Structure formats: C-alpha cells, structure tokens
Amino acid sequence: MKFIDHTEIDVRSGDGGHGLVSFRAAKYQPKAGLDGGDGGFGGHVYLVGNAQLNSLSSLYYRRMYAAENGGKGGTNNCTGADGEDLLIPVPVGTIAYDRESGRMVAEVLEDGQKVLLAEGGLRGLGNCRFVTSSHQAAEESTDGTEGKEIKLQLELKLIADVGFAGFPNAGKSTLLSVISSATPKIADYPFTTLTPQLGVVEVPGADTWHNASFVAADIPGLIEGASEGKGLGHEFLRHLERTKVIAFILDTFPFDEMPPFNAFRVLESELFNFSEKMHKKKRVIILSKADLAPEGFNWDTVEKPFRDIGLETVRVSSVVGTGIPNLKRRVFELIQEEKHKIDIDAVTVTAPKEEDSYTWLVRAHEDAKFGI
C-alpha cells in the first residue's frame, strides 16, 4: 500500500436528538399526563493511536467522517438513544491541524491514545422536563444542538529514536538492514528508498545492555536544495523532527569525490534550513563503507575535521560488519542521554540548605533517570 504521510479529512460529530412533546392518552382522558422523553446525545469523534499502522493511506481515499446522531425522545418518558462515537484509527505520531485556522487540534503519540476531536451535540429536552405545579400541561420541548464540523489537515511524523540522514547511495538502507530486521529496498542507483523505513535495533552485549533496543528510521536520500523542495528528501524531512539523535551517514569514499566533511556541511545546512529544531538534536557521524579503505589509509584526514567541531565519528562496514556492535552501543548511549537530560535553563531549582548546589543537582539528575 502506498505510503501517505499527509492528507485532509472533514469530521463531524453527531447532532443531539430532539425532545418530544407527548401526552398519555386514555379513554375519556386525552391528556392523562406528560410522557415526552429527552433526546439522545450526539456521538463524539476521536482520533485513536494504532501502533500497527505506519501510514495515513487508510484515510487518504475518504474525505468525510461523521459520528451518529442522537435519537429523538420517545413516549412513556423514554430517552432517545445516544449516537455512537466515531473512532478514527491513525498511526502513532499523527498531528491534526485545523485547515482554516492552522491551529494544532490533536497530537497522537501513544498506542491506544484517544484524543477528542469534536464533541457531539447536546440532547433536547422532552415536555416532561417543563412540568411544574402551576404548569401541568406543558407543551414545550427543546431541540438537540448540532454537532461540530472541523476540516483537518493530518500529518504523520514517524516516532523514531534515531534518524539516518544522508545523500542517496550513502549506505543508509544497507546499514538499517544490517542492524535491524527491516528490509528496505537496496540497489546501486539514487533514490532507492522512496518511503521512510523503520527498524528496531537490538543492543546485545554486557548485562547493562540486556534487552536494550531503539528504533531507527531511514529517511529517503537528501540532496542539496532539499529544504527548498528539490529531490525527494523534502517530502520526509519532517520525520527527523521527532528523533532524539540524527545520524549522518556519509560515504567515506564517494564516486563524486565530495569529502565526507563537505557532504556533512551540505546535509546539515539543509536540515537547519528546514527546521530550527534540528540545532538542538544530538548528532553522530557514521563513516560508511569502511571496508573500501586501502591498506595504510590515514583515517585522521577524514575524522579530524569532525573532531575539530566537537563531533564524534564511528567507522562502519555494512558488508563485513566492521564497527556495527560499537555503533549500536554508542547510538543507544546518546539516545539515553537525551531521554534523561534535564534542561537546566528551562527550570529554576533551589538546593535544600543541607546540600550544596552541585550535590543536589547530581542527585536530581539521578532521580530523573529512574523516574523518581
């Protein structure tokens, strides 16, 4: 099925049912008493996260989604049936925007999360509600209120711990297939990957890493000018916004002879031009195709420019497996650092009098790690 990461839909909650004006009828007693019931409430409309979905394709070919209307009030003071709620399943990572105002209406981040989009209409009241000691034959009732209609723009931003960014044929798909069970398309021509691919990466090793894992996303290859709409990458740059770490996959020995550091600068510029959020993300440089290095190759000529700006590099070969275990562990460490990081600039903290500020801050950081 075609990968769709944005679409438009219209949703409408159900109308409330009208209240009924009714009188009991008996022989010789045409108005034996009031028995008009209330209407039912209109159904609500919800978005529901479904981890089994990875695309908005199921919503792409249908525009209107409406919940059920509430039933009309009945005789014998019977209340009309409430309208059935409408649940719209979406992939985890879906954001809904109001098309008219541009305001974000909902964001679904967890499997099973249920987010209200539109409340159903209120029920109308039957004439039984209006009887008083001085008004025994009430003929008043109220109509149910109308449901709400919203025109939505849905966008999917994949939720992954690390995103692979790189030029076409840099080795992203091959690396993802080696470190996870994902099976992206692999070939020796540009734009092999036409849709984002996700893979769960297990991190084996010492007891510390037992059962550890993270989710990696292979984003279709970027080219210079992607942030301005060139190539395929601009369609999927949004998927990098939610990742905790960006891994730049660089071909160490490219045919076009663009040095890895120059390639990194171009990619970095495209990401930053697309979103300022990219500035705050942790970055790691992965030098791919290390098995092509000639004997006696001076790796310092490739790695030093990155060290000079404070970035670490990891050499890997997806073909022979060089550096793969180290890459898994290092990426996992960076992800954990981001998950447990305390944004000191965002909060004001005061150490208890019996502790100096440094000791208290260290303890607070450890507490945050373990969710205390």
C-alpha positions as CSV (number, residue, x, y, z in Angstrom):
1,M,0.0,0.0,0.0
2,K,1.2,3.5,-0.9
3,F,3.0,5.4,1.9
4,I,1.0,8.5,2.8
5,D,2.2,10.9,5.5
6,H,-0.3,13.8,5.0
7,T,-3.9,14.0,4.0
8,E,-7.1,16.1,4.5
9,I,-10.3,14.9,6.1
10,D,-13.5,16.5,7.4
11,V,-15.1,15.3,10.6
12,R,-18.5,15.9,12.1
13,S,-19.9,14.9,15.4
14,G,-23.4,13.8,15.8
15,D,-26.4,16.1,16.3
16,G,-28.3,15.8,19.6
17,G,-31.7,14.2,19.4
18,H,-34.8,16.4,19.8
19,G,-37.0,16.2,22.9
20,L,-40.6,15.0,22.4
21,V,-43.9,16.7,23.3
22,S,-46.3,13.9,24.2
23,F,-49.3,13.2,26.4
24,R,-50.6,10.0,27.7
25,A,-53.8,9.1,26.0
26,A,-56.6,7.2,27.9
27,K,-60.3,6.7,27.2
28,Y,-62.1,10.0,28.0
29,Q,-58.7,11.4,29.1
30,P,-56.9,12.8,26.0
31,K,-54.3,14.4,28.2
32,A,-53.7,12.0,31.1
33,G,-50.3,13.2,31.7
34,L,-47.0,14.2,30.1
35,D,-44.8,11.5,28.8
36,G,-42.4,13.1,26.2
37,G,-38.8,11.9,26.7
38,D,-35.5,13.6,26.1
39,G,-33.4,13.1,23.0
40,G,-30.1,11.3,23.0
41,F,-26.6,12.9,22.9
42,G,-24.8,13.1,19.6
43,G,-21.7,10.9,19.1
44,H,-18.2,12.3,19.6
45,V,-15.4,11.9,17.1
46,Y,-12.0,10.7,18.3
47,L,-8.5,10.0,16.9
48,V,-7.1,6.8,18.3
49,G,-3.4,5.8,18.1
50,N,-2.7,2.4,16.5
51,A,0.8,1.1,16.6
52,Q,0.0,-1.4,13.8
53,L,-0.4,1.5,11.3
54,N,2.6,3.2,9.7
55,S,0.8,5.4,7.1
56,L,-2.2,7.6,6.6
57,S,-3.1,5.6,3.5
58,S,-6.3,4.2,5.0
59,L,-7.7,7.8,5.3
60,Y,-6.4,9.1,2.0
61,Y,-9.3,8.0,-0.2
62,R,-12.2,9.1,2.1
63,R,-12.9,12.7,3.0
64,M,-15.9,12.8,5.3
65,Y,-16.1,11.1,8.7
66,A,-19.3,11.6,10.8
67,A,-20.4,10.2,14.1
68,E,-24.0,9.0,14.7
69,N,-26.8,11.5,15.6
70,G,-28.7,11.1,18.9
71,G,-32.1,9.6,18.7
72,K,-35.4,11.5,19.2
73,G,-37.1,11.3,22.6
74,G,-39.9,8.7,22.8
75,T,-43.2,8.4,24.5
76,N,-43.6,7.0,28.1
77,N,-40.8,9.3,29.0
78,C,-38.3,7.2,27.1
79,T,-34.9,8.8,26.3
80,G,-33.6,8.6,22.8
81,A,-30.5,6.5,22.1
82,D,-27.2,8.3,22.3
83,G,-25.3,8.5,19.0
84,E,-22.4,6.1,18.6
85,D,-19.0,7.6,18.9
86,L,-16.7,7.5,15.8
87,L,-13.1,6.3,16.4
88,I,-10.7,7.1,13.6
89,P,-7.5,4.9,13.9
90,V,-4.3,6.7,13.0
91,P,-0.6,5.9,13.2
92,V,1.3,6.9,16.3
93,G,2.9,10.2,15.5
94,T,-0.1,11.8,13.8
95,I,-0.8,15.5,14.2
96,A,-4.2,17.1,13.3
97,Y,-4.4,20.8,12.3
98,D,-7.5,22.9,11.7
99,R,-7.2,23.8,8.0
100,E,-9.0,27.1,8.4
101,S,-7.0,28.5,11.4
102,G,-3.8,26.4,11.2
103,R,-4.2,25.6,14.9
104,M,-3.0,22.2,16.1
105,V,-6.1,20.3,17.3
106,A,-4.6,17.0,18.4
107,E,-1.4,15.0,18.6
108,V,-1.4,11.2,18.9
109,L,1.9,9.9,20.5
110,E,1.0,6.6,22.1
111,D,-0.7,3.3,21.1
112,G,-4.3,3.3,22.2
113,Q,-4.2,7.1,23.0
114,K,-7.7,8.5,22.4
115,V,-8.0,12.2,21.5
116,L,-11.3,14.0,21.3
117,L,-11.7,16.0,18.0
118,A,-15.4,17.1,18.1
119,E,-18.0,16.8,20.9
120,G,-21.4,15.5,20.0
121,G,-24.4,17.8,20.2
122,L,-26.4,18.1,23.4
123,R,-29.7,16.3,23.7
124,G,-33.0,18.1,23.6
125,L,-35.5,18.0,26.5
126,G,-39.0,16.5,26.4
127,N,-42.1,18.2,27.8
128,C,-41.8,16.1,30.9
129,R,-38.9,18.4,31.9
130,F,-41.1,21.5,31.9
131,V,-44.0,20.4,34.1
132,T,-44.5,22.5,37.3
133,S,-47.1,22.8,40.0
134,S,-48.7,25.6,38.1
135,H,-48.0,24.3,34.6
136,Q,-49.3,20.7,34.4
137,A,-49.9,20.5,30.7
138,A,-46.6,21.8,29.3
139,E,-46.2,21.7,25.6
140,E,-42.6,22.9,25.5
141,S,-39.6,20.9,24.4
142,T,-36.2,21.8,23.1
143,D,-34.3,20.6,20.1
144,G,-30.9,18.9,20.3
145,T,-27.9,21.0,19.4
146,E,-26.0,20.4,16.2
147,G,-22.7,18.6,16.1
148,K,-19.4,20.3,15.3
149,E,-17.7,20.1,11.9
150,I,-13.9,20.5,11.5
151,K,-11.8,20.5,8.4
152,L,-8.5,18.9,9.3
153,Q,-5.0,18.5,7.8
154,L,-3.4,15.3,9.1
155,E,0.4,14.9,9.1
156,L,2.4,11.9,10.2
157,K,5.8,12.4,11.8
158,L,7.3,9.0,12.4
159,I,8.4,8.4,16.0
160,A,11.9,7.0,16.0
161,D,14.9,7.4,18.4
162,V,17.5,8.0,15.7
163,G,17.1,9.2,12.1
164,F,19.5,8.4,9.3
165,A,20.3,11.4,7.2
166,G,22.5,11.2,4.1
167,F,22.8,11.5,0.4
168,P,21.4,8.9,-2.0
169,N,23.6,5.7,-2.1
170,A,25.4,6.7,1.2
171,G,24.5,3.2,2.6
172,K,21.6,4.1,4.9
173,S,19.3,1.3,3.7
174,T,22.0,-1.3,3.8
175,L,23.0,-0.2,7.3
176,L,19.4,-0.4,8.6
177,S,19.0,-3.9,7.1
178,V,22.2,-5.0,8.9
179,I,21.4,-3.6,12.4
180,S,17.7,-4.4,12.4
181,S,15.2,-6.8,10.8
182,A,14.0,-4.1,8.4
183,T,14.1,-5.0,4.7
184,P,14.4,-1.7,2.8
185,K,15.0,-1.8,-0.9
186,I,18.7,-1.8,-1.7
187,A,20.3,-1.0,-5.1
188,D,23.2,0.9,-6.6
189,Y,21.2,3.8,-8.1
190,P,20.0,7.0,-6.4
191,F,16.7,7.3,-4.6
192,T,16.4,3.5,-4.0
193,T,14.4,4.4,-0.8
194,L,11.2,6.1,-1.8
195,T,9.5,6.0,1.6
196,P,10.8,6.2,5.2
197,Q,11.7,2.8,6.7
198,L,11.7,1.9,10.4
199,G,13.7,-0.8,12.1
200,V,14.0,-2.0,15.7
201,V,17.7,-2.3,16.7
202,E,18.6,-4.8,19.5
203,V,21.7,-3.8,21.5
204,P,23.4,-7.0,22.7
205,G,26.4,-7.2,25.0
206,A,27.0,-6.9,28.7
207,D,24.2,-7.2,31.3
208,T,23.9,-3.4,31.2
209,W,22.6,-3.7,27.7
210,H,20.4,-6.8,28.1
211,N,17.2,-6.4,26.1
212,A,18.1,-2.8,25.2
213,S,16.8,-1.6,21.9
214,F,16.0,1.6,19.9
215,V,14.0,2.5,16.8
216,A,15.9,3.8,13.7
217,A,14.4,5.5,10.7
218,D,15.9,5.6,7.3
219,I,14.8,8.8,5.6
220,P,14.9,8.9,1.8
221,G,18.1,10.4,0.4
222,L,18.5,14.2,0.6
223,I,20.2,16.3,-2.0
224,E,21.4,19.9,-1.9
225,G,18.3,22.2,-2.0
226,A,16.0,19.6,-0.4
227,S,14.7,22.1,2.1
228,E,13.5,24.2,-0.9
229,G,11.7,21.3,-2.4
230,K,14.3,19.6,-4.6
231,G,14.6,15.9,-4.8
232,L,12.7,13.5,-2.6
233,G,14.1,14.4,0.9
234,H,11.9,17.5,1.4
235,E,8.8,15.3,1.5
236,F,10.2,13.4,4.5
237,L,12.3,15.9,6.4
238,R,9.5,16.3,9.0
239,H,10.1,12.8,10.2
240,L,13.5,13.8,11.6
241,E,11.9,16.4,13.9
242,R,10.9,13.8,16.5
243,T,14.1,11.8,16.6
244,K,16.3,12.2,19.6
245,V,19.5,11.7,17.6
246,I,20.4,12.4,14.0
247,A,23.0,10.0,12.5
248,F,24.7,11.5,9.4
249,I,25.6,8.5,7.1
250,L,28.5,9.6,5.0
251,D,30.1,7.7,2.2
252,T,33.8,7.7,3.1
253,F,34.9,7.0,-0.5
254,P,32.3,8.7,-2.7
255,F,32.5,8.4,-6.5
256,D,31.7,12.2,-6.8
257,E,34.9,12.9,-4.7
258,M,33.0,15.2,-2.3
259,P,34.9,14.7,1.0
260,P,32.7,13.4,3.9
261,F,33.1,16.7,5.8
262,N,31.8,18.7,2.9
263,A,28.9,16.4,2.4
264,F,28.1,16.7,6.1
265,R,28.0,20.5,5.9
266,V,25.6,20.4,3.0
267,L,23.3,18.0,4.8
268,E,23.5,20.0,8.0
269,S,22.6,23.2,6.1
270,E,19.5,21.5,4.6
271,L,18.2,20.2,7.9
272,F,18.7,23.5,9.7
273,N,17.1,25.4,6.9
274,F,14.1,23.1,7.2
275,S,13.6,23.4,10.9
276,E,15.5,25.2,13.7
277,K,14.6,22.2,16.0
278,M,17.5,20.3,14.3
279,H,20.0,22.6,16.0
280,K,19.2,21.1,19.4
281,K,19.5,17.4,18.5
282,K,22.4,15.2,19.2
283,R,24.5,14.3,16.2
284,V,26.8,11.5,15.4
285,I,28.8,10.9,12.2
286,I,28.8,7.4,10.7
287,L,31.5,6.8,8.1
288,S,30.1,4.1,5.9
289,K,31.8,1.6,3.5
290,A,35.0,1.4,5.7
291,D,35.9,-1.9,4.0
292,L,36.9,0.1,0.9
293,A,39.7,1.8,2.7
294,P,43.1,1.0,1.0
295,E,45.9,-0.5,3.1
296,G,47.6,2.1,5.2
297,F,44.7,4.6,4.8
298,N,45.1,7.7,7.0
299,W,41.8,7.9,8.8
300,D,42.8,11.1,10.5
301,T,42.4,13.1,7.3
302,V,38.7,12.2,7.3
303,E,37.9,12.3,11.1
304,K,39.9,15.3,12.2
305,P,37.6,18.0,10.7
306,F,34.7,16.4,12.7
307,R,36.7,16.3,15.9
308,D,37.6,20.0,15.5
309,I,33.9,20.9,15.7
310,G,33.2,18.5,18.6
311,L,31.5,15.7,16.7
312,E,32.5,12.0,17.1
313,T,32.8,9.6,14.3
314,V,32.1,5.9,14.0
315,R,33.5,3.8,11.2
316,V,31.3,1.0,9.9
317,S,31.1,-1.5,7.1
318,S,27.7,-3.0,6.5
319,V,29.2,-5.6,4.2
320,V,31.7,-7.1,6.6
321,G,30.2,-5.9,9.9
322,T,33.1,-3.7,11.0
323,G,32.1,-1.3,13.8
324,I,28.4,-2.5,13.9
325,P,28.4,-3.5,17.6
326,N,30.1,-0.3,18.6
327,L,27.7,1.8,16.6
328,K,24.7,0.2,18.3
329,R,26.0,0.8,21.7
330,R,27.1,4.4,21.0
331,V,23.8,5.4,19.4
332,F,21.9,3.8,22.3
333,E,24.0,5.8,24.8
334,L,23.3,9.0,23.0
335,I,19.6,8.2,23.0
336,Q,19.6,7.5,26.7
337,E,21.4,10.8,27.4
338,E,18.7,12.7,25.5
339,K,15.9,10.8,27.3
340,H,17.4,11.5,30.8
341,K,18.6,15.0,30.1
342,I,17.5,17.8,32.4
343,D,17.1,21.2,30.8
344,I,18.6,23.3,33.4
345,D,17.9,26.5,31.5
346,A,14.2,25.7,31.5
347,V,13.6,25.4,35.2
348,T,14.7,27.2,38.3
349,V,16.0,24.9,41.0
350,T,16.9,25.6,44.6
351,A,19.1,23.2,46.6
352,P,18.0,22.3,50.2
353,K,20.0,24.1,52.8
354,E,21.7,20.9,54.0
355,E,23.1,20.2,50.5
356,D,25.3,22.3,48.3
357,S,24.0,23.1,44.8
358,Y,26.3,20.6,43.0
359,T,25.5,17.7,45.2
360,W,21.8,18.4,44.9
361,L,21.9,18.7,41.1
362,V,23.7,15.4,40.7
363,R,21.1,13.7,42.9
364,A,18.2,15.3,41.0
365,H,19.7,14.1,37.7
366,E,20.0,10.5,39.1
367,D,16.4,10.7,40.3
368,A,15.2,11.8,36.8
369,K,17.0,8.8,35.3
370,F,15.0,6.4,37.3
371,G,11.7,8.3,37.2
372,I,11.8,9.3,40.8
